[in-house]
Amino acid sequence: MFTIEQIHEAFGKVKSGADFPRFVQDLKDIGVTHYDNFVSDGRTK
């Protein structure tokens, strides 16, 4: 299981769009398999 701190740490490494693929890989490495984003109100689960 992953923690919100791990997600924030991975996101903190993103400085530009070029860093995004590495961010996605970091999320996969800590166990994130998917997320839900609600267009109607912008929530993310």
C-alpha positions in Angstrom: 0.0 0.0 0.0 1.2 3.5 -0.7 0.8 6.7 1.3 -0.2 10.2 0.3 3.3 11.3 1.3 4.8 9.0 -1.3 2.6 10.5 -4.0 3.6 14.0 -2.9 7.2 13.0 -3.0 6.9 11.7 -6.5 5.0 14.7 -7.6 7.6 17.0 -6.1 10.1 15.7 -8.7 8.0 17.0 -11.6 9.4 20.3 -12.9 8.1 20.1 -16.5 6.1 18.0 -18.9 9.2 16.1 -19.7 9.2 14.7 -16.2 5.7 13.3 -16.4 6.6 9.8 -17.8 8.9 9.3 -14.8 6.2 10.5 -12.5 3.8 7.9 -13.9 6.5 5.2 -13.5 7.1 6.3 -9.9 3.4 6.0 -9.1 3.3 2.5 -10.6 6.4 1.6 -8.6 4.7 2.5 -5.3 1.6 0.6 -6.2 -0.8 3.0 -7.8 -2.9 1.1 -10.4 -5.5 3.7 -11.3 -7.3 6.9 -10.2 -10.7 8.3 -10.9 -11.1 11.9 -12.0 -14.6 13.5 -12.1 -15.0 16.0 -14.9 -18.2 17.4 -13.5 -16.5 18.8 -10.4 -12.8 18.2 -10.7 -12.6 15.7 -7.9 -9.9 13.0 -8.0 -10.2 9.7 -6.1 
